[in-house]
Amino acid sequence: PQSRNAPLEHVLYAIAENYRQQKDFPNALHWGEKALSENPNNNRHQKLVTEVKKQMSGAP
């Protein structure tokens, strides 16, 4: 069977988003930054990392 592998950045983002939804912000930030390092120009990755940092700082 032919394998279908998603790009690593998408897998890392999915992990980060899952942690964010569970409000596990330290893990969301860790995985979000890994996704961002794979593709620093990805707006979705940038937004997730920014939002998680806001949550961790207590900002609304």
HTML snippet that shows the backbone in 3Dmol.js (N, CA, C, O; Angstrom):
<script src="https://3Dmol.org/build/3Dmol-min.js"></script>
<div id="view" style="width:600px;height:400px;position:relative"></div>
<script>
const pdb = `
ATOM      1  N   PRO A   1       0.830  -1.208   0.000  1.00  0.00           N
ATOM      2  CA  PRO A   1       0.000   0.000   0.000  1.00  0.00           C
ATOM      3  C   PRO A   1       0.867   1.262   0.000  1.00  0.00           C
ATOM      4  O   PRO A   1       1.949   1.302   0.586  1.00  0.00           O
ATOM      5  N   GLN A   2       0.361   2.265  -0.663  1.00  0.00           N
ATOM      6  CA  GLN A   2       1.084   3.533  -0.746  1.00  0.00           C
ATOM      7  C   GLN A   2       0.859   4.328   0.537  1.00  0.00           C
ATOM      8  O   GLN A   2      -0.276   4.488   0.986  1.00  0.00           O
ATOM      9  N   SER A   3       1.941   4.823   1.118  1.00  0.00           N
ATOM     10  CA  SER A   3       1.786   5.590   2.353  1.00  0.00           C
ATOM     11  C   SER A   3       1.452   7.037   2.027  1.00  0.00           C
ATOM     12  O   SER A   3       1.858   7.571   0.995  1.00  0.00           O
ATOM     13  N   ARG A   4       0.705   7.657   2.927  1.00  0.00           N
ATOM     14  CA  ARG A   4       0.340   9.062   2.762  1.00  0.00           C
ATOM     15  C   ARG A   4       0.818   9.808   3.991  1.00  0.00           C
ATOM     16  O   ARG A   4       0.164   9.784   5.034  1.00  0.00           O
ATOM     17  N   ASN A   5       1.929  10.452   3.873  1.00  0.00           N
ATOM     18  CA  ASN A   5       2.472  11.188   5.001  1.00  0.00           C
ATOM     19  C   ASN A   5       2.176  12.669   4.857  1.00  0.00           C
ATOM     20  O   ASN A   5       2.417  13.272   3.811  1.00  0.00           O
ATOM     21  N   ALA A   6       1.648  13.242   5.929  1.00  0.00           N
ATOM     22  CA  ALA A   6       1.426  14.684   5.952  1.00  0.00           C
ATOM     23  C   ALA A   6       2.759  15.378   6.186  1.00  0.00           C
ATOM     24  O   ALA A   6       3.647  14.816   6.825  1.00  0.00           O
ATOM     25  N   PRO A   7       2.905  16.593   5.674  1.00  0.00           N
ATOM     26  CA  PRO A   7       4.131  17.343   5.971  1.00  0.00           C
ATOM     27  C   PRO A   7       4.299  17.508   7.481  1.00  0.00           C
ATOM     28  O   PRO A   7       3.323  17.704   8.205  1.00  0.00           O
ATOM     29  N   LEU A   8       5.536  17.428   7.942  1.00  0.00           N
ATOM     30  CA  LEU A   8       5.822  17.482   9.371  1.00  0.00           C
ATOM     31  C   LEU A   8       5.215  18.715  10.026  1.00  0.00           C
ATOM     32  O   LEU A   8       4.677  18.621  11.130  1.00  0.00           O
ATOM     33  N   GLU A   9       5.290  19.869   9.367  1.00  0.00           N
ATOM     34  CA  GLU A   9       4.759  21.084   9.990  1.00  0.00           C
ATOM     35  C   GLU A   9       3.271  20.953  10.301  1.00  0.00           C
ATOM     36  O   GLU A   9       2.807  21.499  11.302  1.00  0.00           O
ATOM     37  N   HIS A  10       2.509  20.239   9.461  1.00  0.00           N
ATOM     38  CA  HIS A  10       1.074  20.078   9.690  1.00  0.00           C
ATOM     39  C   HIS A  10       0.805  19.137  10.856  1.00  0.00           C
ATOM     40  O   HIS A  10      -0.133  19.346  11.625  1.00  0.00           O
ATOM     41  N   VAL A  11       1.619  18.113  10.984  1.00  0.00           N
ATOM     42  CA  VAL A  11       1.485  17.181  12.108  1.00  0.00           C
ATOM     43  C   VAL A  11       1.784  17.918  13.415  1.00  0.00           C
ATOM     44  O   VAL A  11       1.042  17.792  14.389  1.00  0.00           O
ATOM     45  N   LEU A  12       2.868  18.682  13.428  1.00  0.00           N
ATOM     46  CA  LEU A  12       3.237  19.433  14.631  1.00  0.00           C
ATOM     47  C   LEU A  12       2.160  20.449  14.989  1.00  0.00           C
ATOM     48  O   LEU A  12       1.839  20.624  16.165  1.00  0.00           O
ATOM     49  N   TYR A  13       1.599  21.119  13.986  1.00  0.00           N
ATOM     50  CA  TYR A  13       0.537  22.090  14.234  1.00  0.00           C
ATOM     51  C   TYR A  13      -0.692  21.396  14.829  1.00  0.00           C
ATOM     52  O   TYR A  13      -1.310  21.911  15.760  1.00  0.00           O
ATOM     53  N   ALA A  14      -1.037  20.239  14.293  1.00  0.00           N
ATOM     54  CA  ALA A  14      -2.205  19.511  14.795  1.00  0.00           C
ATOM     55  C   ALA A  14      -2.020  19.130  16.264  1.00  0.00           C
ATOM     56  O   ALA A  14      -2.959  19.221  17.055  1.00  0.00           O
ATOM     57  N   ILE A  15      -0.823  18.708  16.623  1.00  0.00           N
ATOM     58  CA  ILE A  15      -0.538  18.374  18.020  1.00  0.00           C
ATOM     59  C   ILE A  15      -0.695  19.632  18.882  1.00  0.00           C
ATOM     60  O   ILE A  15      -1.329  19.593  19.937  1.00  0.00           O
ATOM     61  N   ALA A  16      -0.117  20.737  18.428  1.00  0.00           N
ATOM     62  CA  ALA A  16      -0.200  21.999  19.177  1.00  0.00           C
ATOM     63  C   ALA A  16      -1.646  22.447  19.340  1.00  0.00           C
ATOM     64  O   ALA A  16      -2.053  22.851  20.429  1.00  0.00           O
ATOM     65  N   GLU A  17      -2.417  22.379  18.273  1.00  0.00           N
ATOM     66  CA  GLU A  17      -3.817  22.809  18.321  1.00  0.00           C
ATOM     67  C   GLU A  17      -4.619  21.923  19.274  1.00  0.00           C
ATOM     68  O   GLU A  17      -5.491  22.417  19.990  1.00  0.00           O
ATOM     69  N   ASN A  18      -4.337  20.644  19.287  1.00  0.00           N
ATOM     70  CA  ASN A  18      -5.022  19.737  20.201  1.00  0.00           C
ATOM     71  C   ASN A  18      -4.744  20.128  21.655  1.00  0.00           C
ATOM     72  O   ASN A  18      -5.663  20.191  22.472  1.00  0.00           O
ATOM     73  N   TYR A  19      -3.489  20.387  21.968  1.00  0.00           N
ATOM     74  CA  TYR A  19      -3.148  20.825  23.329  1.00  0.00           C
ATOM     75  C   TYR A  19      -3.805  22.166  23.650  1.00  0.00           C
ATOM     76  O   TYR A  19      -4.267  22.375  24.772  1.00  0.00           O
ATOM     77  N   ARG A  20      -3.850  23.075  22.677  1.00  0.00           N
ATOM     78  CA  ARG A  20      -4.476  24.382  22.916  1.00  0.00           C
ATOM     79  C   ARG A  20      -5.948  24.218  23.268  1.00  0.00           C
ATOM     80  O   ARG A  20      -6.449  24.876  24.180  1.00  0.00           O
ATOM     81  N   GLN A  21      -6.637  23.344  22.548  1.00  0.00           N
ATOM     82  CA  GLN A  21      -8.055  23.109  22.811  1.00  0.00           C
ATOM     83  C   GLN A  21      -8.277  22.507  24.193  1.00  0.00           C
ATOM     84  O   GLN A  21      -9.318  22.727  24.813  1.00  0.00           O
ATOM     85  N   GLN A  22      -7.296  21.748  24.670  1.00  0.00           N
ATOM     86  CA  GLN A  22      -7.382  21.165  26.014  1.00  0.00           C
ATOM     87  C   GLN A  22      -6.905  22.146  27.084  1.00  0.00           C
ATOM     88  O   GLN A  22      -6.878  21.818  28.270  1.00  0.00           O
ATOM     89  N   LYS A  23      -6.531  23.344  26.656  1.00  0.00           N
ATOM     90  CA  LYS A  23      -5.998  24.385  27.536  1.00  0.00           C
ATOM     91  C   LYS A  23      -4.704  23.961  28.226  1.00  0.00           C
ATOM     92  O   LYS A  23      -4.403  24.410  29.333  1.00  0.00           O
ATOM     93  N   ASP A  24      -3.953  23.106  27.572  1.00  0.00           N
ATOM     94  CA  ASP A  24      -2.616  22.710  28.038  1.00  0.00           C
ATOM     95  C   ASP A  24      -1.634  23.611  27.289  1.00  0.00           C
ATOM     96  O   ASP A  24      -0.993  23.198  26.323  1.00  0.00           O
ATOM     97  N   PHE A  25      -1.538  24.852  27.765  1.00  0.00           N
ATOM     98  CA  PHE A  25      -0.807  25.867  27.017  1.00  0.00           C
ATOM     99  C   PHE A  25       0.698  25.631  26.941  1.00  0.00           C
ATOM    100  O   PHE A  25       1.285  25.910  25.896  1.00  0.00           O
ATOM    101  N   PRO A  26       1.359  25.131  27.995  1.00  0.00           N
ATOM    102  CA  PRO A  26       2.799  24.870  27.840  1.00  0.00           C
ATOM    103  C   PRO A  26       3.104  23.874  26.714  1.00  0.00           C
ATOM    104  O   PRO A  26       4.029  24.089  25.930  1.00  0.00           O
ATOM    105  N   ASN A  27       2.332  22.793  26.634  1.00  0.00           N
ATOM    106  CA  ASN A  27       2.545  21.827  25.551  1.00  0.00           C
ATOM    107  C   ASN A  27       2.129  22.411  24.205  1.00  0.00           C
ATOM    108  O   ASN A  27       2.777  22.149  23.191  1.00  0.00           O
ATOM    109  N   ALA A  28       1.064  23.194  24.185  1.00  0.00           N
ATOM    110  CA  ALA A  28       0.638  23.837  22.934  1.00  0.00           C
ATOM    111  C   ALA A  28       1.741  24.757  22.417  1.00  0.00           C
ATOM    112  O   ALA A  28       2.021  24.787  21.219  1.00  0.00           O
ATOM    113  N   LEU A  29       2.364  25.503  23.323  1.00  0.00           N
ATOM    114  CA  LEU A  29       3.442  26.403  22.914  1.00  0.00           C
ATOM    115  C   LEU A  29       4.641  25.615  22.396  1.00  0.00           C
ATOM    116  O   LEU A  29       5.230  25.969  21.375  1.00  0.00           O
ATOM    117  N   HIS A  30       4.995  24.553  23.100  1.00  0.00           N
ATOM    118  CA  HIS A  30       6.138  23.721  22.687  1.00  0.00           C
ATOM    119  C   HIS A  30       5.945  23.211  21.257  1.00  0.00           C
ATOM    120  O   HIS A  30       6.820  23.381  20.407  1.00  0.00           O
ATOM    121  N   TRP A  31       4.805  22.590  21.001  1.00  0.00           N
ATOM    122  CA  TRP A  31       4.558  22.003  19.681  1.00  0.00           C
ATOM    123  C   TRP A  31       4.294  23.071  18.629  1.00  0.00           C
ATOM    124  O   TRP A  31       4.660  22.900  17.466  1.00  0.00           O
ATOM    125  N   GLY A  32       3.661  24.173  19.025  1.00  0.00           N
ATOM    126  CA  GLY A  32       3.442  25.276  18.092  1.00  0.00           C
ATOM    127  C   GLY A  32       4.753  25.883  17.624  1.00  0.00           C
ATOM    128  O   GLY A  32       4.909  26.212  16.448  1.00  0.00           O
ATOM    129  N   GLU A  33       5.695  26.031  18.549  1.00  0.00           N
ATOM    130  CA  GLU A  33       7.004  26.570  18.168  1.00  0.00           C
ATOM    131  C   GLU A  33       7.760  25.596  17.270  1.00  0.00           C
ATOM    132  O   GLU A  33       8.505  26.021  16.387  1.00  0.00           O
ATOM    133  N   LYS A  34       7.576  24.296  17.488  1.00  0.00           N
ATOM    134  CA  LYS A  34       8.201  23.307  16.598  1.00  0.00           C
ATOM    135  C   LYS A  34       7.613  23.438  15.187  1.00  0.00           C
ATOM    136  O   LYS A  34       8.349  23.407  14.201  1.00  0.00           O
ATOM    137  N   ALA A  35       6.288  23.584  15.096  1.00  0.00           N
ATOM    138  CA  ALA A  35       5.645  23.763  13.789  1.00  0.00           C
ATOM    139  C   ALA A  35       6.159  25.038  13.128  1.00  0.00           C
ATOM    140  O   ALA A  35       6.455  25.051  11.933  1.00  0.00           O
ATOM    141  N   LEU A  36       6.264  26.101  13.909  1.00  0.00           N
ATOM    142  CA  LEU A  36       6.734  27.373  13.381  1.00  0.00           C
ATOM    143  C   LEU A  36       8.175  27.269  12.897  1.00  0.00           C
ATOM    144  O   LEU A  36       8.542  27.905  11.909  1.00  0.00           O
ATOM    145  N   SER A  37       8.992  26.480  13.578  1.00  0.00           N
ATOM    146  CA  SER A  37      10.387  26.337  13.145  1.00  0.00           C
ATOM    147  C   SER A  37      10.483  25.588  11.814  1.00  0.00           C
ATOM    148  O   SER A  37      11.430  25.791  11.054  1.00  0.00           O
ATOM    149  N   GLU A  38       9.507  24.726  11.532  1.00  0.00           N
ATOM    150  CA  GLU A  38       9.473  24.022  10.244  1.00  0.00           C
ATOM    151  C   GLU A  38       9.085  24.970   9.109  1.00  0.00           C
ATOM    152  O   GLU A  38       9.556  24.830   7.981  1.00  0.00           O
ATOM    153  N   ASN A  39       8.219  25.936   9.425  1.00  0.00           N
ATOM    154  CA  ASN A  39       7.773  26.893   8.408  1.00  0.00           C
ATOM    155  C   ASN A  39       7.501  28.235   9.083  1.00  0.00           C
ATOM    156  O   ASN A  39       6.359  28.532   9.433  1.00  0.00           O
ATOM    157  N   PRO A  40       8.543  29.047   9.266  1.00  0.00           N
ATOM    158  CA  PRO A  40       8.405  30.313   9.986  1.00  0.00           C
ATOM    159  C   PRO A  40       7.456  31.324   9.337  1.00  0.00           C
ATOM    160  O   PRO A  40       7.013  32.259  10.003  1.00  0.00           O
ATOM    161  N   ASN A  41       7.142  31.155   8.069  1.00  0.00           N
ATOM    162  CA  ASN A  41       6.272  32.113   7.377  1.00  0.00           C
ATOM    163  C   ASN A  41       4.801  31.714   7.390  1.00  0.00           C
ATOM    164  O   ASN A  41       3.973  32.397   6.787  1.00  0.00           O
ATOM    165  N   ASN A  42       4.466  30.621   8.068  1.00  0.00           N
ATOM    166  CA  ASN A  42       3.083  30.151   8.080  1.00  0.00           C
ATOM    167  C   ASN A  42       2.263  30.981   9.067  1.00  0.00           C
ATOM    168  O   ASN A  42       2.513  30.951  10.272  1.00  0.00           O
ATOM    169  N   ASN A  43       1.282  31.723   8.547  1.00  0.00           N
ATOM    170  CA  ASN A  43       0.467  32.597   9.396  1.00  0.00           C
ATOM    171  C   ASN A  43      -0.317  31.827  10.442  1.00  0.00           C
ATOM    172  O   ASN A  43      -0.490  32.309  11.562  1.00  0.00           O
ATOM    173  N   ARG A  44      -0.790  30.642  10.098  1.00  0.00           N
ATOM    174  CA  ARG A  44      -1.565  29.839  11.047  1.00  0.00           C
ATOM    175  C   ARG A  44      -0.701  29.443  12.237  1.00  0.00           C
ATOM    176  O   ARG A  44      -1.151  29.501  13.381  1.00  0.00           O
ATOM    177  N   HIS A  45       0.533  29.042  11.970  1.00  0.00           N
ATOM    178  CA  HIS A  45       1.448  28.669  13.055  1.00  0.00           C
ATOM    179  C   HIS A  45       1.762  29.890  13.915  1.00  0.00           C
ATOM    180  O   HIS A  45       1.777  29.808  15.143  1.00  0.00           O
ATOM    181  N   GLN A  46       2.015  31.026  13.257  1.00  0.00           N
ATOM    182  CA  GLN A  46       2.325  32.259  13.989  1.00  0.00           C
ATOM    183  C   GLN A  46       1.166  32.652  14.903  1.00  0.00           C
ATOM    184  O   GLN A  46       1.377  33.037  16.053  1.00  0.00           O
ATOM    185  N   LYS A  47      -0.049  32.554  14.390  1.00  0.00           N
ATOM    186  CA  LYS A  47      -1.232  32.940  15.162  1.00  0.00           C
ATOM    187  C   LYS A  47      -1.410  32.030  16.373  1.00  0.00           C
ATOM    188  O   LYS A  47      -1.708  32.507  17.468  1.00  0.00           O
ATOM    189  N   LEU A  48      -1.232  30.743  16.188  1.00  0.00           N
ATOM    190  CA  LEU A  48      -1.377  29.809  17.306  1.00  0.00           C
ATOM    191  C   LEU A  48      -0.371  30.136  18.408  1.00  0.00           C
ATOM    192  O   LEU A  48      -0.740  30.213  19.580  1.00  0.00           O
ATOM    193  N   VAL A  49       0.889  30.326  18.043  1.00  0.00           N
ATOM    194  CA  VAL A  49       1.926  30.620  19.040  1.00  0.00           C
ATOM    195  C   VAL A  49       1.602  31.931  19.758  1.00  0.00           C
ATOM    196  O   VAL A  49       1.736  32.016  20.979  1.00  0.00           O
ATOM    197  N   THR A  50       1.181  32.947  19.015  1.00  0.00           N
ATOM    198  CA  THR A  50       0.836  34.238  19.620  1.00  0.00           C
ATOM    199  C   THR A  50      -0.332  34.093  20.588  1.00  0.00           C
ATOM    200  O   THR A  50      -0.291  34.637  21.691  1.00  0.00           O
ATOM    201  N   GLU A  51      -1.371  33.365  20.186  1.00  0.00           N
ATOM    202  CA  GLU A  51      -2.547  33.188  21.041  1.00  0.00           C
ATOM    203  C   GLU A  51      -2.207  32.410  22.303  1.00  0.00           C
ATOM    204  O   GLU A  51      -2.685  32.747  23.386  1.00  0.00           O
ATOM    205  N   VAL A  52      -1.392  31.379  22.174  1.00  0.00           N
ATOM    206  CA  VAL A  52      -1.015  30.578  23.338  1.00  0.00           C
ATOM    207  C   VAL A  52      -0.194  31.422  24.314  1.00  0.00           C
ATOM    208  O   VAL A  52      -0.387  31.340  25.527  1.00  0.00           O
ATOM    209  N   LYS A  53       0.717  32.226  23.782  1.00  0.00           N
ATOM    210  CA  LYS A  53       1.520  33.092  24.658  1.00  0.00           C
ATOM    211  C   LYS A  53       0.623  34.071  25.409  1.00  0.00           C
ATOM    212  O   LYS A  53       0.860  34.351  26.584  1.00  0.00           O
ATOM    213  N   LYS A  54      -0.413  34.599  24.733  1.00  0.00           N
ATOM    214  CA  LYS A  54      -1.363  35.501  25.399  1.00  0.00           C
ATOM    215  C   LYS A  54      -2.088  34.770  26.522  1.00  0.00           C
ATOM    216  O   LYS A  54      -2.232  35.303  27.622  1.00  0.00           O
ATOM    217  N   GLN A  55      -2.541  33.560  26.248  1.00  0.00           N
ATOM    218  CA  GLN A  55      -3.247  32.773  27.266  1.00  0.00           C
ATOM    219  C   GLN A  55      -2.351  32.527  28.475  1.00  0.00           C
ATOM    220  O   GLN A  55      -2.795  32.616  29.619  1.00  0.00           O
ATOM    221  N   MET A  56      -1.086  32.217  28.207  1.00  0.00           N
ATOM    222  CA  MET A  56      -0.157  31.909  29.296  1.00  0.00           C
ATOM    223  C   MET A  56       0.168  33.154  30.119  1.00  0.00           C
ATOM    224  O   MET A  56       0.488  33.046  31.303  1.00  0.00           O
ATOM    225  N   SER A  57       0.089  34.334  29.502  1.00  0.00           N
ATOM    226  CA  SER A  57       0.402  35.565  30.232  1.00  0.00           C
ATOM    227  C   SER A  57      -0.828  36.116  30.946  1.00  0.00           C
ATOM    228  O   SER A  57      -0.732  37.078  31.708  1.00  0.00           O
ATOM    229  N   GLY A  58      -1.984  35.500  30.694  1.00  0.00           N
ATOM    230  CA  GLY A  58      -3.214  35.950  31.331  1.00  0.00           C
ATOM    231  C   GLY A  58      -3.904  37.078  30.593  1.00  0.00           C
ATOM    232  O   GLY A  58      -4.871  37.650  31.097  1.00  0.00           O
ATOM    233  N   ALA A  59      -3.424  37.403  29.412  1.00  0.00           N
ATOM    234  CA  ALA A  59      -4.045  38.473  28.625  1.00  0.00           C
ATOM    235  C   ALA A  59      -5.374  37.988  28.045  1.00  0.00           C
ATOM    236  O   ALA A  59      -5.528  36.806  27.740  1.00  0.00           O
ATOM    237  N   PRO A  60      -6.339  38.910  27.894  1.00  0.00           N
ATOM    238  CA  PRO A  60      -7.652  38.502  27.338  1.00  0.00           C
ATOM    239  C   PRO A  60      -7.578  38.156  25.862  1.00  0.00           C
ATOM    240  O   PRO A  60      -8.590  37.798  25.260  1.00  0.00           O
TER     241      PRO A  60
END
`;
const viewer = $3Dmol.createViewer("view");
viewer.addModel(pdb, "pdb");
viewer.setStyle({}, {cartoon: {color: "spectrum"}});
viewer.zoomTo();
viewer.render();
</script>
